[in-house]
Every structure is written in C-alpha cells, then in structure tokens.
Amino acid sequence: MTSLLTAELLAHIGSSDQPRTEQVTRRDIRKYAVATGQQQQVYLSGEKAPPLFHVALFWDIVELDQLNPDGTSRDPLVPDFPLKRAMAGGVQIEYHRSIRAGDQLTAHRTLTNIYEKQGRQGPLIFYEITTAIVDRSGDAVLTEVYTRIVR
C-alpha cells in the first residue's frame, strides 16, 4: 500500500497555534448548564462548570459564510490532507480540577499525531490534537486529546 502521508504532511506533527486565554464567567456557566439540561444546582448557579464546558470556550467566532460545509471553522493546525471527508474519531479528557467562575484559562493546542490506516472502503487518515488548559498560575486544569478521521 502506498502511503498518502508525505514527509511534508508529517512535518506538521508538533506544530502549535498561539495560546488562547478566556475569562470564565458565572453567566457563561449558567447559560451552558441550562442549554445542556444540567440538574445539579452547583452547575445551574454558575459556581462550577459542567463537564465539556471547555469545548467551545476557545472556538473562533466566525461568520456563517466562513464555516466549512460540516459547520466547523477551518483549523489552522490541520494541514490540507489528500482526503477531504472528516469525521469525529473520539476524545479523551483528563480533568485535573473543576472549572469555576472567575477562572482565567489558557489553552495550548498542539497537533500531536498523524497516521494512516486501511479501512474497508479505502485509506483513512487519523490526526490528534492535544489541548492543555491551564489556569492563571499555570496549573493544569484539563488535558484533552481529540482524534479526527479523514476519508
């Protein structure tokens, strides 16, 4: 099997984008808690963020005409792969502590892996982006490894 992954594509492994910093507000936590149907008062009060609150916290805010056909924005960490149809491949999240109202969080994103596998209907390209989120003191809040599959 001839690999779709060129040295040029693999050279992207280890690349990072600029760290992003966001302030967590009680109101943002409350809005997320209500929108996701949370039942626990600690979330509804905005004191502590529910799981997965961080996912959209650092997303770019873009105009609708700047979105990809699947509704996502273009990720500057992801190279232009020869395959184009992207799918979710999974996510692993390690929570080091809870996110709380008043936290100032910084996300550091790195493209940590690119590899290829043969699927039933042809080649698949997998890539992983690791996001390390730290607080103002530099202490770890969570680490996320997100895998996408391109076919």
Backbone as CSV, one residue per row, in Angstrom:
resi,resn,N_x,N_y,N_z,CA_x,CA_y,CA_z,C_x,C_y,C_z
1,MET,0.846,-1.182,0.000,0.000,0.000,0.000,0.892,1.246,0.000
2,THR,0.587,2.174,-0.878,1.300,3.441,-0.945,0.683,4.400,0.062
3,SER,1.500,5.026,0.856,1.008,5.925,1.896,0.578,7.259,1.315
4,LEU,-0.501,7.802,1.842,-0.960,9.144,1.487,-0.214,10.210,2.278
5,LEU,0.497,9.778,3.319,1.156,10.726,4.215,2.580,11.005,3.735
6,THR,2.756,12.174,3.195,4.066,12.595,2.710,4.891,13.141,3.871
7,ALA,6.176,13.285,3.634,7.055,13.887,4.640,6.585,15.306,4.962
8,GLU,6.077,16.008,3.953,5.575,17.369,4.156,4.381,17.390,5.118
9,LEU,3.450,16.436,4.963,2.312,16.365,5.885,2.762,15.983,7.294
10,LEU,3.635,14.998,7.385,4.100,14.536,8.696,4.922,15.597,9.420
11,ALA,5.497,16.523,8.682,6.288,17.599,9.292,5.418,18.534,10.138
12,HIS,4.117,18.475,9.969,3.205,19.301,10.762,3.077,18.796,12.207
13,ILE,3.440,17.532,12.443,3.351,16.994,13.804,4.231,17.832,14.723
14,GLY,3.679,18.241,15.838,4.403,19.073,16.798,4.102,20.556,16.654
15,SER,3.398,20.934,15.586,3.079,22.358,15.423,1.976,22.761,16.399
16,SER,2.054,24.002,16.836,1.084,24.547,17.797,0.569,25.880,17.280
17,ASP,-0.626,26.240,17.724,-1.098,27.584,17.404,-0.870,28.476,18.619
18,GLN,-1.177,29.742,18.489,-0.986,30.683,19.587,-1.896,30.311,20.759
19,PRO,-1.396,30.334,21.991,-2.261,30.079,23.143,-3.412,31.085,23.176
20,ARG,-4.558,30.626,23.646,-5.731,31.489,23.765,-6.158,31.548,25.217
21,THR,-6.480,32.750,25.657,-6.889,32.951,27.044,-8.316,33.471,27.080
22,GLU,-9.124,32.893,27.982,-10.514,33.309,28.161,-10.832,33.409,29.651
23,GLN,-11.696,34.342,29.971,-12.194,34.508,31.339,-13.513,33.746,31.457
24,VAL,-13.639,32.912,32.461,-14.858,32.140,32.690,-15.781,32.945,33.590
25,THR,-16.999,33.176,33.134,-17.962,33.931,33.938,-19.056,33.017,34.473
26,ARG,-19.628,33.427,35.574,-20.758,32.700,36.162,-21.911,32.630,35.156
27,ARG,-22.133,33.727,34.434,-23.222,33.763,33.455,-22.990,32.740,32.332
28,ASP,-21.756,32.653,31.830,-21.458,31.668,30.782,-21.703,30.245,31.275
29,ILE,-21.297,29.968,32.495,-21.520,28.633,33.061,-23.016,28.370,33.183
30,ARG,-23.759,29.339,33.677,-25.213,29.164,33.832,-25.891,28.926,32.484
31,LYS,-25.513,29.703,31.476,-26.108,29.529,30.144,-25.799,28.133,29.595
32,TYR,-24.565,27.687,29.760,-24.195,26.353,29.286,-24.968,25.278,30.054
33,ALA,-25.078,25.443,31.360,-25.787,24.465,32.193,-27.248,24.336,31.774
34,VAL,-27.892,25.455,31.537,-29.296,25.426,31.114,-29.412,24.799,29.722
35,ALA,-28.537,25.209,28.809,-28.598,24.712,27.436,-28.364,23.207,27.350
36,THR,-27.608,22.642,28.273,-27.298,21.213,28.239,-28.144,20.398,29.209
37,GLY,-29.150,21.043,29.802,-30.099,20.316,30.654,-29.519,19.808,31.955
38,GLN,-28.587,20.533,32.527,-27.991,20.119,33.801,-29.040,20.179,34.913
39,GLN,-28.906,19.299,35.884,-29.844,19.231,37.005,-29.222,19.681,38.329
40,GLN,-27.906,19.601,38.433,-27.252,19.898,39.706,-27.155,21.402,39.928
41,GLN,-27.493,21.826,41.137,-27.503,23.246,41.478,-26.125,23.897,41.360
42,VAL,-25.072,23.151,41.620,-23.720,23.711,41.534,-23.429,24.200,40.114
43,TYR,-24.000,23.541,39.110,-23.841,23.976,37.721,-24.827,25.096,37.386
44,LEU,-26.073,24.924,37.789,-27.115,25.915,37.470,-26.853,27.259,38.130
45,SER,-26.155,27.254,39.257,-25.830,28.506,39.939,-24.654,29.225,39.269
46,GLY,-23.928,28.508,38.420,-22.766,29.087,37.759,-21.502,29.016,38.581
47,GLU,-21.558,28.306,39.698,-20.381,28.193,40.562,-19.288,27.338,39.916
48,LYS,-19.694,26.192,39.367,-18.759,25.234,38.793,-19.278,24.836,37.412
49,ALA,-18.374,24.708,36.445,-18.774,24.363,35.080,-19.002,22.861,34.939
50,PRO,-20.054,22.496,34.213,-20.291,21.071,33.939,-19.210,20.506,33.026
51,PRO,-19.113,19.185,32.970,-18.182,18.564,32.030,-18.466,19.052,30.607
52,LEU,-17.422,19.178,29.818,-17.439,19.594,28.413,-17.687,21.080,28.203
53,PHE,-17.817,21.866,29.274,-17.975,23.313,29.145,-16.835,23.922,28.338
54,HIS,-15.640,23.384,28.495,-14.444,23.941,27.849,-14.442,23.793,26.335
55,VAL,-15.225,22.868,25.792,-15.112,22.519,24.378,-15.254,23.739,23.472
56,ALA,-16.266,24.558,23.675,-16.484,25.716,22.800,-15.864,27.005,23.346
57,LEU,-15.292,26.959,24.527,-14.786,28.169,25.174,-13.737,28.890,24.328
58,PHE,-12.914,28.154,23.617,-11.811,28.755,22.869,-12.041,28.770,21.355
59,TRP,-13.228,28.387,20.912,-13.513,28.390,19.472,-13.490,29.805,18.925
60,ASP,-13.072,29.915,17.662,-13.180,31.189,16.961,-14.652,31.516,16.745
61,ILE,-14.961,32.779,16.777,-16.299,33.236,16.405,-16.173,33.755,14.978
62,VAL,-16.815,33.059,14.047,-16.688,33.402,12.630,-18.072,33.583,12.013
63,GLU,-18.094,34.304,10.909,-19.333,34.489,10.147,-19.749,33.156,9.529
64,LEU,-21.042,32.982,9.296,-21.552,31.726,8.760,-20.915,31.349,7.426
65,ASP,-20.641,32.329,6.583,-20.063,32.015,5.272,-18.593,31.594,5.356
66,GLN,-18.001,31.665,6.538,-16.615,31.229,6.735,-16.524,29.808,7.290
67,LEU,-17.670,29.174,7.507,-17.677,27.809,8.040,-17.500,26.794,6.922
68,ASN,-16.930,25.651,7.280,-16.840,24.527,6.357,-18.241,23.965,6.145
69,PRO,-18.445,23.145,5.120,-19.770,22.550,4.878,-20.331,21.782,6.076
70,ASP,-19.447,21.239,6.935,-19.930,20.489,8.099,-20.217,21.376,9.305
71,GLY,-20.093,22.709,9.145,-20.417,23.633,10.228,-19.262,23.981,11.133
72,THR,-18.087,23.454,10.866,-16.913,23.767,11.676,-16.109,24.879,11.007
73,SER,-15.264,25.532,11.791,-14.390,26.540,11.198,-13.068,25.879,10.813
74,ARG,-12.359,26.488,9.920,-11.066,25.968,9.460,-10.073,25.996,10.615
75,ASP,-9.446,24.868,10.874,-8.477,24.761,11.958,-7.081,24.977,11.389
76,PRO,-6.392,26.041,11.804,-5.068,26.338,11.242,-4.009,25.280,11.567
77,LEU,-4.260,24.427,12.548,-3.294,23.364,12.867,-3.364,22.195,11.890
78,VAL,-4.465,22.057,11.194,-4.690,20.875,10.359,-4.193,21.137,8.938
79,PRO,-3.253,20.323,8.469,-2.763,20.507,7.096,-3.833,20.105,6.080
80,ASP,-3.591,20.416,4.838,-4.513,20.074,3.756,-4.249,18.623,3.349
81,PHE,-5.077,17.717,3.846,-4.912,16.295,3.570,-5.452,15.952,2.180
82,PRO,-4.934,14.880,1.562,-5.445,14.470,0.257,-6.869,13.911,0.328
83,LEU,-7.297,13.457,1.484,-8.675,13.022,1.696,-9.423,14.184,2.343
84,LYS,-10.716,14.317,2.084,-11.417,15.533,2.498,-12.570,15.336,3.477
85,ARG,-13.142,14.167,3.561,-14.322,13.973,4.406,-13.897,13.665,5.840
86,ALA,-14.144,14.610,6.752,-13.700,14.467,8.144,-14.826,13.942,9.025
87,MET,-14.452,13.125,9.985,-15.392,12.562,10.959,-14.748,12.615,12.344
88,ALA,-15.583,12.625,13.347,-15.074,12.548,14.712,-14.503,11.152,14.951
89,GLY,-13.375,11.103,15.632,-12.744,9.826,15.917,-12.698,9.496,17.394
90,GLY,-12.998,10.475,18.238,-13.003,10.230,19.666,-12.303,11.335,20.430
91,VAL,-12.523,11.333,21.723,-11.898,12.331,22.585,-11.600,11.689,23.934
92,GLN,-10.434,12.010,24.470,-10.052,11.578,25.816,-9.778,12.845,26.612
93,ILE,-10.457,12.975,27.743,-10.281,14.164,28.570,-9.859,13.737,29.967
94,GLU,-8.789,14.344,30.435,-8.353,14.133,31.816,-8.568,15.444,32.564
95,TYR,-9.485,15.426,33.516,-9.769,16.612,34.319,-8.834,16.626,35.521
96,HIS,-8.087,17.703,35.676,-7.178,17.843,36.810,-7.861,18.575,37.962
97,ARG,-8.798,19.462,37.608,-9.628,20.141,38.598,-10.828,20.730,37.883
98,SER,-11.820,21.150,38.638,-13.029,21.728,38.055,-12.764,23.133,37.523
99,ILE,-13.529,23.502,36.511,-13.523,24.873,36.021,-14.542,25.640,36.854
100,ARG,-14.149,26.814,37.336,-15.009,27.607,38.215,-15.156,29.022,37.684
101,ALA,-16.246,29.659,38.070,-16.466,31.062,37.713,-15.288,31.890,38.211
102,GLY,-14.823,32.809,37.374,-13.682,33.653,37.724,-12.351,33.133,37.229
103,ASP,-12.303,31.876,36.791,-11.055,31.326,36.266,-10.632,32.068,35.008
104,GLN,-9.357,32.325,34.901,-8.772,32.779,33.644,-7.995,31.586,33.109
105,LEU,-8.447,31.057,31.982,-7.879,29.830,31.441,-7.155,30.094,30.127
106,THR,-6.074,29.365,29.928,-5.318,29.459,28.681,-5.219,28.067,28.076
107,ALA,-5.552,27.983,26.786,-5.487,26.719,26.051,-4.274,26.714,25.139
108,HIS,-3.510,25.633,25.221,-2.347,25.407,24.367,-2.663,24.186,23.508
109,ARG,-2.775,24.374,22.195,-3.133,23.286,21.272,-1.939,22.879,20.420
110,THR,-1.747,21.551,20.295,-0.641,21.014,19.512,-1.137,19.833,18.677
111,LEU,-0.740,19.814,17.405,-1.001,18.653,16.552,0.020,17.590,16.957
112,THR,-0.439,16.547,17.616,0.487,15.592,18.234,0.686,14.301,17.453
113,ASN,-0.193,14.011,16.477,-0.002,12.766,15.734,-0.776,12.806,14.425
114,ILE,-0.215,12.171,13.411,-0.876,11.921,12.135,-0.486,10.506,11.738
115,TYR,-1.488,9.671,11.423,-1.171,8.317,10.982,-2.257,7.832,10.036
116,GLU,-1.950,6.759,9.344,-2.846,6.237,8.318,-3.184,4.781,8.617
117,LYS,-4.409,4.400,8.295,-4.845,3.002,8.395,-5.658,2.673,7.148
118,GLN,-5.738,1.399,6.869,-6.560,0.957,5.747,-7.930,0.545,6.289
119,GLY,-8.979,1.175,5.783,-10.346,0.824,6.164,-10.952,-0.132,5.151
120,ARG,-12.170,-0.563,5.403,-12.844,-1.490,4.476,-13.055,-0.864,3.101
121,GLN,-13.278,0.466,3.099,-13.562,1.135,1.833,-12.405,1.999,1.342
122,GLY,-11.229,1.812,1.913,-10.077,2.573,1.453,-9.271,3.140,2.596
123,PRO,-8.312,3.999,2.271,-7.420,4.545,3.294,-8.128,5.557,4.197
124,LEU,-7.648,5.630,5.411,-8.127,6.586,6.408,-6.915,7.309,6.982
125,ILE,-7.038,8.607,7.181,-6.002,9.384,7.851,-6.549,9.813,9.204
126,PHE,-5.783,9.572,10.249,-6.143,9.976,11.604,-5.210,11.100,12.023
127,TYR,-5.749,12.077,12.725,-4.866,13.072,13.347,-5.379,13.370,14.746
128,GLU,-4.439,13.727,15.610,-4.757,14.011,17.015,-4.281,15.410,17.374
129,ILE,-5.145,16.133,18.057,-4.783,17.445,18.589,-4.910,17.367,20.104
130,THR,-3.830,17.715,20.783,-3.825,17.726,22.241,-3.969,19.165,22.710
131,THR,-4.938,19.380,23.592,-5.165,20.698,24.182,-4.884,20.607,25.672
132,ALA,-3.961,21.425,26.132,-3.660,21.529,27.563,-4.218,22.868,28.035
133,ILE,-5.119,22.814,28.994,-5.706,24.037,29.541,-5.168,24.242,30.947
134,VAL,-4.639,25.447,31.163,-4.048,25.797,32.456,-4.726,27.045,33.006
135,ASP,-4.608,27.241,34.313,-5.165,28.443,34.932,-4.119,29.558,34.956
136,ARG,-4.484,30.660,35.566,-3.617,31.846,35.623,-2.250,31.540,36.238
137,SER,-2.205,30.598,37.165,-0.942,30.227,37.822,-0.129,29.227,37.013
138,GLY,-0.696,28.742,35.905,-0.015,27.745,35.100,-0.301,26.319,35.538
139,ASP,-1.213,26.159,36.514,-1.572,24.825,36.984,-2.543,24.174,36.003
140,ALA,-2.361,22.869,35.771,-3.191,22.129,34.822,-4.645,22.078,35.280
141,VAL,-5.550,22.362,34.366,-6.988,22.246,34.616,-7.517,20.997,33.921
142,LEU,-7.152,20.820,32.652,-7.525,19.600,31.942,-6.620,19.399,30.747
143,THR,-6.580,18.158,30.297,-5.858,17.792,29.085,-6.819,16.999,28.215
144,GLU,-6.922,17.407,26.948,-7.833,16.752,26.011,-7.059,16.289,24.795
145,VAL,-7.293,15.054,24.375,-6.739,14.552,23.122,-7.927,14.238,22.219
146,TYR,-8.013,14.967,21.114,-9.126,14.869,20.188,-8.636,14.216,18.901
147,THR,-9.306,13.168,18.469,-8.931,12.462,17.252,-9.994,12.683,16.175
148,ARG,-9.532,13.002,14.977,-10.419,13.107,13.809,-9.938,12.115,12.765
149,ILE,-10.876,11.668,11.955,-10.597,10.722,10.884,-10.967,11.403,9.575
150,VAL,-10.086,11.289,8.592,-10.368,11.848,7.272,-10.386,10.696,6.297
151,ARG,-11.452,10.673,5.459,-11.530,9.589,4.451,-11.914,10.156,3.107
